[in-house]
Amino acid sequence: MTTDAWRERLGGAYDEIYNLKGIFSKCWWVNQEKKEWGALYIFDSEQELNDYLTSDVWTKTVPENLAVHLKLLYLSQLLLLVKKKSQLLKVHG
């Protein structure tokens, strides 16, 4: 898909993601050369992460809508620069 097609596909989910309980942030990424794409989720807590991973959204809706095999990668620490307030946040589980 083109960059514009990806923006259209993923950008339409903003309201749905914004209203999901426990998600602090979500960032989509695409590598068109390798034909890979994914998302980085940051949750408010480990419990919120576990609740999401066992929810119907993750186990049914996402795979059915995207028709893909989901792969998880857990990060124990993440440094996130938030330019809006010029803060450096350390998010950890």
N, CA, C and O atoms as a Tinker XYZ file with bonds, in Angstrom:
   372  protein
     1  N      0.841000   -1.184000    0.000000    73     2
     2  CA     0.000000    0.000000    0.000000    64     1     3
     3  C      0.884000    1.244000    0.000000    63     2     4     5
     4  O      2.029000    1.209000    0.450000    81     3
     5  N      0.350000    2.305000   -0.496000    73     3     6
     6  CA     1.069000    3.584000   -0.503000    64     5     7
     7  C      1.041000    4.210000    0.890000    63     6     8     9
     8  O      0.262000    3.804000    1.752000    81     7
     9  N      1.888000    5.186000    1.091000    73     7    10
    10  CA     1.908000    5.904000    2.367000    64     9    11
    11  C      0.552000    6.530000    2.644000    63    10    12    13
    12  O      0.052000    6.453000    3.767000    81    11
    13  N     -0.045000    7.143000    1.647000    73    11    14
    14  CA    -1.361000    7.759000    1.836000    64    13    15
    15  C     -2.421000    6.720000    2.189000    63    14    16    17
    16  O     -3.300000    6.988000    3.008000    81    15
    17  N     -2.347000    5.546000    1.584000    73    15    18
    18  CA    -3.306000    4.477000    1.895000    64    17    19
    19  C     -3.145000    4.016000    3.339000    63    18    20    21
    20  O     -4.134000    3.764000    4.026000    81    19
    21  N     -1.898000    3.906000    3.802000    73    19    22
    22  CA    -1.660000    3.530000    5.202000    64    21    23
    23  C     -2.207000    4.591000    6.140000    63    22    24    25
    24  O     -2.839000    4.266000    7.146000    81    23
    25  N     -1.970000    5.856000    5.820000    73    23    26
    26  CA    -2.484000    6.941000    6.671000    64    25    27
    27  C     -4.002000    6.885000    6.757000    63    26    28    29
    28  O     -4.580000    7.067000    7.828000    81    27
    29  N     -4.632000    6.636000    5.639000    73    27    30
    30  CA    -6.096000    6.546000    5.613000    64    29    31
    31  C     -6.582000    5.361000    6.450000    63    30    32    33
    32  O     -7.520000    5.490000    7.237000    81    31
    33  N     -5.946000    4.224000    6.274000    73    31    34
    34  CA    -6.361000    3.002000    6.992000    64    33    35
    35  C     -6.170000    3.128000    8.497000    63    34    36    37
    36  O     -7.072000    2.813000    9.273000    81    35
    37  N     -5.006000    3.586000    8.902000    73    35    38
    38  CA    -4.694000    3.636000   10.328000    64    37    39
    39  C     -5.229000    4.892000   11.000000    63    38    40    41
    40  O     -5.588000    4.851000   12.177000    81    39
    41  N     -5.290000    5.988000   10.291000    73    39    42
    42  CA    -5.776000    7.238000   10.862000    64    41    43
    43  C     -7.240000    7.182000   11.241000    63    42    44    45
    44  O     -7.672000    7.909000   12.136000    81    43
    45  N     -8.006000    6.343000   10.587000    73    43    46
    46  CA    -9.424000    6.225000   10.890000    64    45    47
    47  C     -9.721000    5.586000   12.228000    63    46    48    49
    48  O    -10.860000    5.627000   12.694000    81    47
    49  N     -8.726000    5.003000   12.848000    73    47    50
    50  CA    -8.920000    4.308000   14.126000    64    49    51
    51  C     -8.643000    5.208000   15.326000    63    50    52    53
    52  O     -8.659000    4.734000   16.462000    81    51
    53  N     -8.391000    6.487000   15.099000    73    51    54
    54  CA    -8.006000    7.368000   16.197000    64    53    55
    55  C     -9.019000    7.381000   17.335000    63    54    56    57
    56  O     -8.648000    7.186000   18.493000    81    55
    57  N    -10.297000    7.610000   17.022000    73    55    58
    58  CA   -11.311000    7.692000   18.077000    64    57    59
    59  C    -11.438000    6.386000   18.843000    63    58    60    61
    60  O    -11.619000    6.389000   20.061000    81    59
    61  N    -11.344000    5.273000   18.131000    73    59    62
    62  CA   -11.442000    3.961000   18.787000    64    61    63
    63  C    -10.295000    3.759000   19.766000    63    62    64    65
    64  O    -10.515000    3.325000   20.897000    81    63
    65  N     -9.078000    4.069000   19.345000    73    63    66
    66  CA    -7.905000    3.915000   20.217000    64    65    67
    67  C     -7.979000    4.901000   21.380000    63    66    68    69
    68  O     -7.679000    4.538000   22.517000    81    67
    69  N     -8.372000    6.129000   21.110000    73    67    70
    70  CA    -8.447000    7.159000   22.150000    64    69    71
    71  C     -9.373000    6.736000   23.282000    63    70    72    73
    72  O     -9.121000    7.054000   24.444000    81    71
    73  N    -10.430000    6.029000   22.952000    73    71    74
    74  CA   -11.423000    5.645000   23.951000    64    73    75
    75  C    -11.170000    4.288000   24.607000    63    74    76    77
    76  O    -11.938000    3.874000   25.475000    81    75
    77  N    -10.104000    3.590000   24.206000    73    75    78
    78  CA    -9.795000    2.314000   24.854000    64    77    79
    79  C     -9.165000    2.561000   26.221000    63    78    80    81
    80  O     -8.224000    3.343000   26.353000    81    79
    81  N     -9.691000    1.893000   27.218000    73    79    82
    82  CA    -9.204000    2.039000   28.587000    64    81    83
    83  C     -7.775000    1.499000   28.708000    63    82    84    85
    84  O     -7.457000    0.418000   28.213000    81    83
    85  N     -6.932000    2.274000   29.373000    73    83    86
    86  CA    -5.598000    1.802000   29.711000    64    85    87
    87  C     -4.498000    2.129000   28.724000    63    86    88    89
    88  O     -3.323000    1.945000   29.044000    81    87
    89  N     -4.834000    2.609000   27.527000    73    87    90
    90  CA    -3.796000    2.917000   26.548000    64    89    91
    91  C     -3.348000    4.364000   26.726000    63    90    92    93
    92  O     -4.134000    5.299000   26.566000    81    91
    93  N     -2.078000    4.527000   27.058000    73    91    94
    94  CA    -1.490000    5.860000   27.207000    64    93    95
    95  C     -1.158000    6.437000   25.838000    63    94    96    97
    96  O     -1.380000    7.619000   25.578000    81    95
    97  N     -0.616000    5.576000   24.954000    73    95    98
    98  CA    -0.200000    6.035000   23.642000    64    97    99
    99  C     -0.121000    4.857000   22.678000    63    98   100   101
   100  O      0.109000    3.719000   23.087000    81    99
   101  N     -0.314000    5.145000   21.397000    73    99   102
   102  CA    -0.137000    4.138000   20.352000    64   101   103
   103  C      0.490000    4.829000   19.160000    63   102   104   105
   104  O      0.059000    5.910000   18.758000    81   103
   105  N      1.499000    4.206000   18.603000    73   103   106
   106  CA     2.192000    4.755000   17.443000    64   105   107
   107  C      2.279000    3.669000   16.377000    63   106   108   109
   108  O      2.812000    2.589000   16.633000    81   107
   109  N      1.760000    3.948000   15.184000    73   107   110
   110  CA     1.859000    3.006000   14.074000    64   109   111
   111  C      3.149000    3.264000   13.311000    63   110   112   113
   112  O      3.620000    4.398000   13.239000    81   111
   113  N      3.715000    2.210000   12.744000    73   111   114
   114  CA     4.895000    2.352000   11.897000    64   113   115
   115  C      4.730000    1.452000   10.671000    63   114   116   117
   116  O      4.038000    0.435000   10.708000    81   115
   117  N      5.393000    1.861000    9.582000    73   115   118
   118  CA     5.359000    1.107000    8.329000    64   117   119
   119  C      6.747000    1.150000    7.707000    63   118   120   121
   120  O      7.373000    2.208000    7.631000    81   119
   121  N      7.224000   -0.013000    7.261000    73   119   122
   122  CA     8.443000   -0.106000    6.465000    64   121   123
   123  C      8.017000   -0.672000    5.114000    63   122   124   125
   124  O      7.879000   -1.885000    4.954000    81   123
   125  N      7.811000    0.217000    4.146000    73   123   126
   126  CA     7.289000   -0.220000    2.860000    64   125   127
   127  C      8.274000   -1.089000    2.084000    63   126   128   129
   128  O      7.851000   -1.963000    1.327000    81   127
   129  N      9.567000   -0.873000    2.254000    73   127   130
   130  CA    10.557000   -1.699000    1.557000    64   129   131
   131  C     10.464000   -3.162000    1.985000    63   130   132   133
   132  O     10.545000   -4.064000    1.151000    81   131
   133  N     10.294000   -3.389000    3.276000    73   131   134
   134  CA    10.207000   -4.759000    3.797000    64   133   135
   135  C      8.771000   -5.270000    3.862000    63   134   136   137
   136  O      8.531000   -6.428000    4.206000    81   135
   137  N      7.814000   -4.396000    3.527000    73   135   138
   138  CA     6.389000   -4.731000    3.607000    64   137   139
   139  C      6.017000   -5.193000    5.015000    63   138   140   141
   140  O      5.309000   -6.183000    5.198000    81   139
   141  N      6.511000   -4.452000    5.994000    73   139   142
   142  CA     6.223000   -4.714000    7.398000    64   141   143
   143  C      5.501000   -3.514000    7.991000    63   142   144   145
   144  O      5.711000   -2.379000    7.565000    81   143
   145  N      4.663000   -3.767000    8.961000    73   143   146
   146  CA     3.978000   -2.693000    9.660000    64   145   147
   147  C      3.608000   -3.180000   11.047000    63   146   148   149
   148  O      3.554000   -4.382000   11.307000    81   147
   149  N      3.358000   -2.240000   11.923000    73   147   150
   150  CA     2.984000   -2.605000   13.283000    64   149   151
   151  C      2.654000   -1.381000   14.097000    63   150   152   153
   152  O      2.453000   -0.287000   13.568000    81   151
   153  N      2.604000   -1.589000   15.397000    73   151   154
   154  CA     2.266000   -0.495000   16.303000    64   153   155
   155  C      2.985000   -0.688000   17.630000    63   154   156   157
   156  O      3.245000   -1.811000   18.063000    81   155
   157  N      3.294000    0.421000   18.251000    73   155   158
   158  CA     3.867000    0.443000   19.587000    64   157   159
   159  C      2.790000    0.969000   20.523000    63   158   160   161
   160  O      2.332000    2.102000   20.380000    81   159
   161  N      2.391000    0.143000   21.478000    73   159   162
   162  CA     1.393000    0.532000   22.480000    64   161   163
   163  C      2.109000    0.833000   23.786000    63   162   164   165
   164  O      3.040000    0.120000   24.162000    81   163
   165  N      1.691000    1.872000   24.475000    73   163   166
   166  CA     2.158000    2.151000   25.830000    64   165   167
   167  C      0.915000    2.164000   26.717000    63   166   168   169
   168  O     -0.015000    2.940000   26.495000    81   167
   169  N      0.916000    1.298000   27.719000    73   167   170
   170  CA    -0.231000    1.165000   28.612000    64   169   171
   171  C      0.029000    1.872000   29.930000    63   170   172   173
   172  O      1.176000    2.082000   30.323000    81   171
   173  N     -1.049000    2.234000   30.603000    73   171   174
   174  CA    -0.946000    2.904000   31.894000    64   173   175
   175  C     -0.361000    1.999000   32.972000    63   174   176   177
   176  O      0.268000    2.480000   33.913000    81   175
   177  N     -0.567000    0.688000   32.837000    73   175   178
   178  CA    -0.050000   -0.247000   33.832000    64   177   179
   179  C      0.035000   -1.640000   33.212000    63   178   180   181
   180  O     -0.525000   -1.895000   32.145000    81   179
   181  N      0.739000   -2.532000   33.894000    73   179   182
   182  CA     0.827000   -3.915000   33.432000    64   181   183
   183  C     -0.549000   -4.577000   33.461000    63   182   184   185
   184  O     -0.864000   -5.385000   32.588000    81   183
   185  N     -1.366000   -4.244000   34.450000    73   183   186
   186  CA    -2.718000   -4.800000   34.533000    64   185   187
   187  C     -3.556000   -4.370000   33.322000    63   186   188   189
   188  O     -4.289000   -5.179000   32.755000    81   187
   189  N     -3.446000   -3.099000   32.931000    73   187   190
   190  CA    -4.178000   -2.606000   31.757000    64   189   191
   191  C     -3.720000   -3.340000   30.500000    63   190   192   193
   192  O     -4.537000   -3.663000   29.638000    81   191
   193  N     -2.420000   -3.603000   30.391000    73   191   194
   194  CA    -1.890000   -4.374000   29.263000    64   193   195
   195  C     -2.500000   -5.765000   29.241000    63   194   196   197
   196  O     -2.977000   -6.223000   28.203000    81   195
   197  N     -2.486000   -6.436000   30.384000    73   195   198
   198  CA    -3.042000   -7.794000   30.462000    64   197   199
   199  C     -4.533000   -7.802000   30.151000    63   198   200   201
   200  O     -5.019000   -8.713000   29.480000    81   199
   201  N     -5.259000   -6.806000   30.628000    73   199   202
   202  CA    -6.693000   -6.707000   30.325000    64   201   203
   203  C     -6.918000   -6.562000   28.818000    63   202   204   205
   204  O     -7.825000   -7.182000   28.263000    81   203
   205  N     -6.100000   -5.750000   28.163000    73   203   206
   206  CA    -6.237000   -5.540000   26.719000    64   205   207
   207  C     -5.920000   -6.825000   25.946000    63   206   208   209
   208  O     -6.638000   -7.186000   25.013000    81   207
   209  N     -4.846000   -7.509000   26.339000    73   207   210
   210  CA    -4.436000   -8.715000   25.622000    64   209   211
   211  C     -5.429000   -9.863000   25.752000    63   210   212   213
   212  O     -5.413000  -10.787000   24.938000    81   211
   213  N     -6.286000   -9.818000   26.757000    73   211   214
   214  CA    -7.316000  -10.857000   26.914000    64   213   215
   215  C     -8.695000  -10.366000   26.474000    63   214   216   217
   216  O     -9.682000  -11.092000   26.598000    81   215
   217  N     -8.764000   -9.145000   25.964000    73   215   218
   218  CA   -10.047000   -8.567000   25.548000    64   217   219
   219  C    -10.472000   -9.083000   24.172000    63   218   220   221
   220  O     -9.657000   -9.605000   23.412000    81   219
   221  N    -11.752000   -8.927000   23.871000    73   219   222
   222  CA   -12.258000   -9.281000   22.544000    64   221   223
   223  C    -11.630000   -8.418000   21.455000    63   222   224   225
   224  O    -11.466000   -8.867000   20.321000    81   223
   225  N    -11.282000   -7.190000   21.794000    73   223   226
   226  CA   -10.657000   -6.310000   20.795000    64   225   227
   227  C     -9.378000   -6.950000   20.266000    63   226   228   229
   228  O     -9.183000   -7.030000   19.053000    81   227
   229  N     -8.496000   -7.412000   21.174000    73   227   230
   230  CA    -7.211000   -7.973000   20.758000    64   229   231
   231  C     -7.349000   -9.391000   20.217000    63   230   232   233
   232  O     -6.713000   -9.734000   19.220000    81   231
   233  N     -8.162000  -10.209000   20.851000    73   231   234
   234  CA    -8.227000  -11.617000   20.459000    64   233   235
   235  C     -9.124000  -11.885000   19.261000    63   234   236   237
   236  O     -8.945000  -12.885000   18.565000    81   235
   237  N    -10.095000  -10.997000   19.010000    73   235   238
   238  CA   -11.035000  -11.238000   17.901000    64   237   239
   239  C    -11.062000  -10.099000   16.882000    63   238   240   241
   240  O    -10.811000  -10.325000   15.698000    81   239
   241  N    -11.358000   -8.897000   17.322000    73   239   242
   242  CA   -11.578000   -7.780000   16.404000    64   241   243
   243  C    -10.340000   -7.444000   15.579000    63   242   244   245
   244  O    -10.425000   -7.318000   14.357000    81   243
   245  N     -9.194000   -7.299000   16.236000    73   243   246
   246  CA    -7.982000   -6.915000   15.508000    64   245   247
   247  C     -7.596000   -7.962000   14.466000    63   246   248   249
   248  O     -7.391000   -7.599000   13.308000    81   247
   249  N     -7.486000   -9.254000   14.823000    73   247   250
   250  CA    -7.124000  -10.239000   13.791000    64   249   251
   251  C     -8.151000  -10.350000   12.669000    63   250   252   253
   252  O     -7.778000  -10.524000   11.509000    81   251
   253  N     -9.432000  -10.253000   12.997000    73   251   254
   254  CA   -10.466000  -10.353000   11.968000    64   253   255
   255  C    -10.425000   -9.158000   11.022000    63   254   256   257
   256  O    -10.573000   -9.322000    9.811000    81   255
   257  N    -10.227000   -7.962000   11.562000    73   255   258
   258  CA   -10.203000   -6.751000   10.728000    64   257   259
   259  C     -8.953000   -6.658000    9.870000    63   258   260   261
   260  O     -9.014000   -6.180000    8.737000    81   259
   261  N     -7.828000   -7.107000   10.392000    73   259   262
   262  CA    -6.572000   -6.964000    9.674000    64   261   263
   263  C     -6.150000   -8.215000    8.927000    63   262   264   265
   264  O     -5.277000   -8.153000    8.062000    81   263
   265  N     -6.753000   -9.345000    9.246000    73   263   266
   266  CA    -6.434000  -10.627000    8.597000    64   265   267
   267  C     -4.932000  -10.909000    8.646000    63   266   268   269
   268  O     -4.315000  -11.237000    7.634000    81   267
   269  N     -4.360000  -10.774000    9.840000    73   267   270
   270  CA    -2.927000  -10.999000   10.014000    64   269   271
   271  C     -2.679000  -11.829000   11.266000    63   270   272   273
   272  O     -3.540000  -11.947000   12.138000    81   271
   273  N     -1.484000  -12.398000   11.331000    73   271   274
   274  CA    -1.012000  -13.070000   12.541000    64   273   275
   275  C     -0.341000  -12.011000   13.408000    63   274   276   277
   276  O      0.545000  -11.293000   12.946000    81   275
   277  N     -0.759000  -11.918000   14.648000    73   275   278
   278  CA    -0.220000  -10.906000   15.550000    64   277   279
   279  C      1.016000  -11.423000   16.272000    63   278   280   281
   280  O      1.064000  -12.579000   16.691000    81   279
   281  N      2.014000  -10.558000   16.413000    73   279   282
   282  CA     3.251000  -10.903000   17.096000    64   281   283
   283  C      3.499000   -9.861000   18.176000    63   282   284   285
   284  O      3.380000   -8.662000   17.924000    81   283
   285  N      3.840000  -10.310000   19.368000    73   283   286
   286  CA     4.081000   -9.392000   20.484000    64   285   287
   287  C      5.564000   -9.304000   20.797000    63   286   288   289
   288  O      6.295000  -10.290000   20.707000    81   287
   289  N      5.987000   -8.118000   21.162000    73   287   290
   290  CA     7.333000   -7.870000   21.655000    64   289   291
   291  C      7.188000   -6.993000   22.887000    63   290   292   293
   292  O      6.675000   -5.878000   22.797000    81   291
   293  N      7.628000   -7.480000   24.027000    73   291   294
   294  CA     7.529000   -6.719000   25.275000    64   293   295
   295  C      8.823000   -5.944000   25.504000    63   294   296   297
   296  O      9.918000   -6.479000   25.335000    81   295
   297  N      8.684000   -4.684000   25.888000    73   295   298
   298  CA     9.835000   -3.855000   26.244000    64   297   299
   299  C      9.779000   -3.595000   27.742000    63   298   300   301
   300  O      8.747000   -3.169000   28.262000    81   299
   301  N     10.880000   -3.848000   28.435000    73   299   302
   302  CA    10.880000   -3.633000   29.877000    64   301   303
   303  C     11.060000   -2.156000   30.219000    63   302   304   305
   304  O     10.598000   -1.700000   31.266000    81   303
   305  N     11.728000   -1.406000   29.341000    73   303   306
   306  CA    11.890000    0.027000   29.563000    64   305   307
   307  C     11.819000    0.747000   28.232000    63   306   308   309
   308  O     12.190000    0.205000   27.190000    81   307
   309  N     11.342000    1.963000   28.286000    73   307   310
   310  CA    11.213000    2.778000   27.085000    64   309   311
   311  C     11.402000    4.232000   27.484000    63   310   312   313
   312  O     10.768000    4.704000   28.428000    81   311
   313  N     12.254000    4.935000   26.785000    73   311   314
   314  CA    12.392000    6.377000   26.978000    64   313   315
   315  C     11.603000    7.054000   25.873000    63   314   316   317
   316  O     11.763000    6.732000   24.696000    81   315
   317  N     10.761000    7.982000   26.253000    73   315   318
   318  CA     9.870000    8.649000   25.303000    64   317   319
   319  C     10.012000   10.149000   25.453000    63   318   320   321
   320  O      9.759000   10.697000   26.526000    81   319
   321  N     10.414000   10.811000   24.393000    73   319   322
   322  CA    10.518000   12.263000   24.395000    64   321   323
   323  C      9.186000   12.838000   23.942000    63   322   324   325
   324  O      8.712000   12.547000   22.844000    81   323
   325  N      8.590000   13.651000   24.795000    73   323   326
   326  CA     7.327000   14.307000   24.480000    64   325   327
   327  C      7.645000   15.768000   24.218000    63   326   328   329
   328  O      7.866000   16.541000   25.150000    81   327
   329  N      7.666000   16.137000   22.966000    73   327   330
   330  CA     8.110000   17.470000   22.569000    64   329   331
   331  C      7.156000   18.566000   23.020000    63   330   332   333
   332  O      7.578000   19.693000   23.276000    81   331
   333  N      5.887000   18.244000   23.116000    73   331   334
   334  CA     4.889000   19.250000   23.461000    64   333   335
   335  C      5.230000   19.976000   24.759000    63   334   336   337
   336  O      5.110000   21.199000   24.839000    81   335
   337  N      5.650000   19.232000   25.764000    73   335   338
   338  CA     5.982000   19.846000   27.049000    64   337   339
   339  C      7.469000   19.762000   27.361000    63   338   340   341
   340  O      7.904000   20.071000   28.470000    81   339
   341  N      8.245000   19.336000   26.356000    73   339   342
   342  CA     9.695000   19.191000   26.505000    64   341   343
   343  C     10.047000   18.360000   27.729000    63   342   344   345
   344  O     10.903000   18.742000   28.526000    81   343
   345  N      9.386000   17.230000   27.868000    73   343   346
   346  CA     9.633000   16.331000   28.984000    64   345   347
   347  C     10.236000   15.035000   28.466000    63   346   348   349
   348  O      9.950000   14.611000   27.346000    81   347
   349  N     11.056000   14.421000   29.271000    73   347   350
   350  CA    11.565000   13.089000   28.983000    64   349   351
   351  C     10.876000   12.145000   29.964000    63   350   352   353
   352  O     11.071000   12.253000   31.175000    81   351
   353  N     10.082000   11.234000   29.448000    73   351   354
   354  CA     9.337000   10.311000   30.294000    64   353   355
   355  C     10.012000    8.958000   30.285000    63   354   356   357
   356  O     10.445000    8.482000   29.236000    81   355
   357  N     10.103000    8.348000   31.428000    73   355   358
   358  CA    10.586000    6.976000   31.517000    64   357   359
   359  C      9.402000    6.116000   31.870000    63   358   360   361
   360  O      8.842000    6.218000   32.961000    81   359
   361  N      9.025000    5.261000   30.930000    73   359   362
   362  CA     7.861000    4.390000   31.120000    64   361   363
   363  C      8.407000    2.988000   31.331000    63   362   364   365
   364  O      9.194000    2.495000   30.523000    81   363
   365  N      7.998000    2.354000   32.399000    73   363   366
   366  CA     8.469000    0.989000   32.667000    64   365   367
   367  C      7.377000    0.179000   33.320000    63   366   368   369
   368  O      6.427000    0.721000   33.885000    81   367
   369  N      7.529000   -1.157000   33.233000    73   367   370
   370  CA     6.548000   -2.066000   33.806000    64   369   371
   371  C      7.019000   -2.680000   35.080000    63   370   372
   372  O      6.298000   -3.473000   35.686000    81   371
